[in-house]
């Protein structure tokens, strides 16, 4: 677990990793580039390749690692594109105290999601992803089990929060980008070694 110096971080960034070392480095660089360093970076590492459902369920299995006030899923093929993301998030929290902050992500071919017709509307399948929402820790813990589906865990999770009547703040800014489209697909072909499925990367 990488972490900026803070007793209780403002933001927990959770990164699920699977055989994509170059993408993971870009992911880390985008986090370290944040001007506000009040975060922790938690890595859930799959060295075997147990698939999307296991990756989705791994979030609840590792929920005890989360200590930030808010939580963001930023997988190893995602990056933050705004160096002021953490500071912008903090300003929103100070002013509005929402349960969820929705921002935009850049997808392939420069598509931005959620798209305009779904902005400020209930979550739509295929039109929102986990880098779009930062969630208050208490709400995260209450609903994270709903992420553990075979597919579209992010949609089921944010829909559960929406249906629970939690408060949403809509931040109309692109804050993240998906670098590789392909769920649970390795960046390069490697021989899987027999290491533990869920482990925290303690690399300094």
Secondary structure, DSSP 8 states (H G I E B T S, - for coil): -EE-S-SS-SEEEEEEE-S-HHHHHHHHHHHHT-SS--EEEEEEE-SS---HHHHHHHHHHTGGG--SSEEEE--TTEEE--TTHHHHHHHHHHHH--SEEEEEEE-GGG-EES-GGGTTS---TTS--GGGEEEEHHHHHHHGGGG-SSS-HHHHHHHHHHHTT--EEEEEEEEEEE----TT--SS--------SS------
